[in-house]
Amino acid sequence: MEGKVILYDSNDIKIGETFTRRARQLVKQQRASWTDETQSAIRFAPGMEKMDDSSDEIYEKHVPYESATADDAIMKLAKRRVHARYAIKLHRSIVIVLSIFFIAIYMLTDMGGYFWPVWPILGLTLSVAIHWMISKMISGNTMSSEIAYEYERLKHRS
């Protein structure tokens, strides 16, 4: 977890706190300066503390989507991956139960004849393999970066 930095306005009145990453961005943008060498507090330049980030062109150009909502994005990705793993395990379990059911029907009705359960079992196994590949594709880095790009494109359009 990232450390916190105390925020002071231009009159040295404490107005809140923020994360270290955000404080560094404010200093880099020359909207604030460090109060001391420990970098535990920043002081806004006059008139800069009330500046809206949505109208700040520097902020929009230099701060990527991931840094502003990194924890949220990581949490969403983690949830998506956990749900995908759970869905695959459930799908696999259903295929195993159905396979056993088909084999039991075969053994009770036509033991020794043509082993027909191979075809539904093969089809069901193929569906699990496709499900696994799709979930890997969705939760992998390739799709995540494409989603981030699309998010940025839509955000700037509106």
TIDORO-881500 format. One record per residue: x, y, z of N, C-alpha, C in turn; residue in one letter. Coordinates in steps of 0.2 Angstrom, whole numbers, plus 5000, padded with zeros to 4 digits. Layout:
residues N
XYZXYZXYZA ...
This chain:
residues 158
500449945000500050005000500450065000M 500250114996500650174996500550225002E 501050265003500950305009500550365008G 500350405013499950465013500350525013K 500150575010500550645011499950695013V 500150735017499750785020499750845015I 499150875014499050935009498950995013L 499251045011499151115014499051165008Y 498551215010498451265005499051315005D 498951365001499551415000499551455007S 499051455011499151485018499351445023N 499651385022499851335027499251305031D 498651305028498151275032498051205029I 497951155034497951085032497251075028K 497251045022496551035019496450965017I 496850915019496750845018497350805017G 497350745014497850705012497750665006E 498250645003498250604997498850554997T 498850514992499350464991499950494988F 500550464990501150484988501250494980T 500950444976500950454969500650514967R 500050534969499650594967500050654969R 500350654975500750714977501350724973A 501650674970502250674966501950704959R 501350684957501050714951500950794952Q 500650814957500550884958501150924958L 501750894962502350934962502650934955V 502650884951502850874944502550924940K 501850934941501450984937501551054939Q 501951064945502051134948501451164950Q 501051124953500451144956500551144964R 501051114966501251114973501951104974A 502251104980502951094981502951064988S 503551024989503650984995503751035001W 503551025007503651065012504351055016T 504550995015505250975018505550915014D 506150895016506450845013506150775014E 505750765019505450695020504950685016T 504650735012504150725007503550695010Q 503350715016502750695020502150745019S 502350805016501850855015501950895009A 501450925006501550965000501051025002I 501351084999500951144999500751174992R 500151184991499951204985500151274983F 500251284977500451354975499751394975A 499851464976499251504976498751494970P 498151474972497551464967497551404964G 498051354965498051294962497651234966M 497551244973497251194977496451184974E 496151234971495451224969495451204962K 495951194959495951184951495651114950M 495151114946494851054944495251004939D 495350944941495850904937495550884930D 494850884930494550874923494750924918S 494850984920495051044915495751054915S 496151014918496851014918497150974913D 497351004907497650974901498250934903E 498650954907499350924909499150854912I 498650854917498450794920498150744916Y 497750764911497450724906497950684902E 498450724900498950704895499450654898K 499650664904500250634907500050574912H 499450574915499250524920498850474916V 499150414916498750354912498150334916P 497650304913497050274916497250234922Y 497750184921497950134927498150174933E 498550224933498750254939498250294943S 497750314940497150354943496750304947A 496650244944496150194947496550124947T 497150124949497550064949497250014954A 497050034960496849984964496149954962D 495749994959495049974957495149924951D 495649944946495749904940496049834942A 496449834947496749774949496249724953I 495849764957495249724960494849694955M 494649734950494149704945494449644941K 495149654939495449604936495549534940L 495649544947495749494951495049454952A 494449494952493849464953493649424946K 493849454941493649424934494049354934R 494649354936495049294935494749244940R 494649264946494349214951493649184949V 493249224946492549204943492649164937H 493149174933493349134927493549064930A 493949064935494248994937493648954940R 493248994944492648954947492148924942Y 492048964936491648944931491848884927A 492548884926492848824923492848764927I 492948774934492848714938492148684938K 491648734938490948714938490848674932L 491048704926490948674920491248604919H 491848604922492148534921491848484926R 491548504931491248454936490548434933S 490248474929489648454926489748404920I 490348424917490548374911490648304914V 491048304920491248234923490548204925I 490148234928489448204930489048174924V 489048214919488648194913489048134910L 489648134910490048084907489948014911S 489948024917489747964921489047934920I 488647984919487947964918487847934911F 488147954906488147924899488447854899F 489047844903489347784903488847734907I 488547754912488047714916487547694912A 487247734908486747714903486947664898I 487547674896487847624891487947554894Y 488147554900488347494904487647454906M 487147494907486447464909486047444903L 486247474897485847454891486147414886T 486747434884487047404878487747384879D 487947354885488647334887488947284881M 489547304879489847264874489747284867G 489247324866489047354859489547414857G 489347454853489647514851489647564856Y 490247584858490347634864490147704862F 489547714861489247784859489347844864W 489447834870489647884875490247924873P 490647904869491247934867491148004864V 490548004860490448064856490148124860W 489648114865489448164869489948184874P 490348134876490948154881491448194877I 491648184871492048224867491848294866L 491148294864490848364863490948404869G 490748374875490748414881491448434884L 491948384882492648404884492848464880T 492648464873492848514869492548584871L 491948584874491648644876492048664882S 492248624887492648644892493348674890V 493648644885494248674882494148744879A 493648754876493448814873493348864878I 492948844883492848894889493448914892H 493948864893494548884896494948934892W 495048924886495348964881495049034881M 494449044881494149104881494249144887I 494249104893494349144900495049164900S 495549124897496249144898496349214893K 495949214888496049264883495749334886M 495149324890494849384893495249404899I 495549364903495849384909496549394908S 496849384902497549394900497749474899G 498349484899498549554898498349584891N 498349544886498149574880497449604880T 496949574882496349594882496249654887M 496649654893496549704898496849774895S 497349764891497649834888497149854883S 496849814879496349834874495749864877E 495549834883494949864887495149934889I 495749944892496050004895496050064889A 496250034883496250084877495550104875Y 495150054875494450074873494150124878E 494250104885493950154890494250224889Y 494850234888495150294887494850334881E 494750294875494450324869493750344870R 493350304874492650324875492650384880L 493050384885493050434890493250504887K 493650504882493850574879493350594874H 492950544871492450554866491850594870R 491650574876491050604879491250674882S 
